Amino acid sequence: MLHPEDHAAYLARHDFFVPPGESFTPAERELLTKYGRWMEALVSGAIRPTTPSQEQFVRVARGEGEPASDFERAWVKVTRERDVAALVSDRLHALQAARAKSLLLDAEYRDARTAVLATIRDQLDEVDAAFAEQIQAASAEAAQAEQELRELVLSLGRSVGAGAIKVTYRSPPVTWDSDKLAVYAEEHPEILAFRKTGKPSVALRYSDGLPARGTAASELSPLEPPVPSAE
C-alpha cells in the first residue's frame, strides 16, 4: 500500500524512544520502534489520518475510546508511561529544589552562628578549660556505671528499673535462613500459610551535598533524558 509522502517520511524513521520499564512486551517494543514516530505524528496532528483505522487510532489516543488494536494498546501504554515519568520528574525536581533551599539556609545559619561565636570564642575556651577534666571524669563514671548495669541485667535475664531509668532485657533473636526456607517451601508449600508479608517501604539517599550559593531550581539538571516529541 502506498502512503502519502508526509506519512512515508515518518514511517521511514525507526528512532522512536520507547519508555523504559516492564510495561511493554517485546512485540510492542518492536512495533513502537518501527512505527512510533508515525503514530506520534498522527496523534500530534503533524500528519492527518487517511483511513478509518487511523482515525480510530487518533480517537483512542485522545481518550475517546478503548484500545482494540495492537497499535492502540501500545500507544495507550506510551501515554501512561509518559504521564508517570512526568509526574515522577516533577516530584523529584520539587524535592531537589526544596532540598537545595534547605541546605542553603542551613549553610547560611551555620555561617551566621559561627560569626557570633567568634566574638566570644575566648570566653568559651576559658569555660571549656574549666570544665573539661570534670566532664571527662563524670562521663567515664557514668559509662562505667551503665556498663555494670548492662552486665547485671544480662546475668539476671530480666528487665529492671527505678525512677527515670529502665533497663530492658531482650531475649536472643531467632533468625531463619530465607534462602533455604524458600527451597524447602517449593517441596512443602503448606508452610507458606505461615508467611507474612509486610508493607513496602521507600528509602531516599542523597549525594548532592551543599549546593553552590544562588543555585535556582531552574538550574537543576534534568533527572531523565527528555521524551522525543513529534517534529
N, C-alpha and C positions, 0 to 999 in steps of 0.2 A: 504493500500500500504506500503510495506517495504521500508525503507530508508537506504542508506549506513550508515555504523557506524559513520562516521565523521558528516554526516548530522544529524543523530539521536541525537548526543551529543549536538548540538546547538539547535535542536528542543525541547530538554528537559529543556532548560533554559528559564525561564519566567521572567527575571530580566532586560529586556531592558529598558533604560531610555528614556521615551518619552518626548521631549521638552515641556516645559510649554507653555500656551497660548491658544487662541481660534481657532487656525488653524485646529485642528484635531476634527473630530466628535467622539462621544463616541464609535462608531463601529470601527473607525480607531485606537483609543487608545487601544481598546481591542485586535485588530489584531496585533498591534505592540508589545504590552506586551507579547503576546503569541508567535509570530514568529519573533520579531525584531532581536534577536540575530542570528537567522538563516539567515535572509535577509542580515544582516550586514556582515556575514561571506561570503555569496555569492558575495557581492559587493567588499569586500576587497580581494577576491581570496583565503581566508583561506580554502574554500571548492569549488569544481568545480561543475557547473551545470550538472545535469544528464538528464534533459528533455528539449524539445524545449521551454516550457513556462518559465523555469528557465533561459535559455539562453536569452530569450526576456527580462525578468526582469533585467538581468545584463546590457543588452544594453541600456534599458531605464534609469537605474540608472546612467549610464555613459554619459547620454545626447545624445544618438544616436537614440532616438525615443520618440514619445509622449506616455504618460501613458494611458493604456486602462483598466487594471485590478485594483481591489481594492488594491492588493499588490503594484503595480507600483505607483498608485496615492498616497498611504500613504507614500511610501519611497521618492517620489519626494518632499513631504511636509517636511519630516525629513531633507533632504538635504538642502532645502531652509531655514528652521528654524536654522539649524546648521550654515549656511553661515551668516545669520543675527546675530546670537549670537556671532560668531567670530568677525564680524565687530564691533558690539556694544562693545564687550570686548576690542578690540584693541583701539577704540576711548576713552573709559573710562580710560584705563590704560595710554594712551597718555596724557590725561588730568591730571590724578594723578601725572604722572612724571613731567609734566610742572608746575603743581601747587606746588609740593614739591620743585622743583628748585626755583620757585619764592619766596615761603615762606622762604626758607633757605637763599637766597640772601637778602631778606628784613631784616631778623634777623641779618645777618652779617653787613648790612648797619646801623641798629639801634645801634648795639654794637660799631661800629667804631665812629658813631656820638656821642654816649654817652661818649666815651673815650676822644674825643676832647673837648666836652662841660665841662667835669670835670676839665680841665685845666684852664677854665675861669669862673668857677662857681661862685667864689666870686665876680667878676666884674658884672656878670649877676644879682646876688642877689642885688647888690647896685642899678643897673638900675631899677630892678623891684620895689624896695622900693621907689625910687624917683618918679616913675610914677603911682604906684598902686592906690592911692587915686584919682588922676586926671582922670585916665582911668575909674575908677568905677563911678565917678560923671558924666563924659561925656557920658558913656554908659547908665546910668539911665536917663539922659536928653534926649538922642536920643530915647530911648524906650518910654518915656512919650510922646514925640512929635509924634512918629509913632502911638501910640495908639489913640491919639486925632485925628489924620488924618483918621485913620480907622473908628472911630466912626462918623466923619463928613461925609465921603463917604457913610456909611451905612444910615445915616439920609437923605442925598441928593438922594440916589438911582441912582447915575450915576458916571461914571469914571471921574477922573480929572488927571491933570498932569502939570508939569512945570519943565523945564530944564531937568536934568537927572532922575527926579522922575516921575513915572507914577503909579497911583493907579487905579486898575481895579475893577469895581463893577460887581459882578456876581449875577444874579437873583437866588432865591432859587431853588435848583434842584428838579425835579419831578421824582419820582420813582414809579414803579409798582410792585405789588405782583406777582412774577413769578409763584409761585405755584398755586395761584388762577386763573391766566390767562391761565395756562396750562389746568386746569379743564374746564374753560369756552370755550377754543378752541376746546375741544372734542365735545361740542354741537354746536359750531359755528365755524367750520373750515375755514370759509371765512376770519376770522381775521388773519389767518396765512400768507395771501398775504402781510401783512404789517410788517411781521417779517424779520429782517435782521440778518444774522449770520456772525460774524466776523471771522478773520483768527485765526488758532490755534496758541498757544504760548508755549514756553518751559521755565521752571524755573529750575535753578540749586541751590542746597542747599549743603553747605559744613559743615562738622562736624569733619574734620580731625585735625584741629589745626596746630600748628607749628611742623613739623617732627623733629625727632632727627637728629643731625648733622651727615652727612656722609650717610644718607639713600639713597640707589641707587634705580633706577627704577625697577631693577630686584628683589628687596626685597619687593616690594609692594604685599600685599596679593591678591589672585585672588578674583574677584567680584562674580563669579558664580562657582558652582561645575563643574568639568570637565565632558564633554560628554563621556560616555562609548565608548570605541573602541573595535574592534574585537580582541580577544585574539589568 
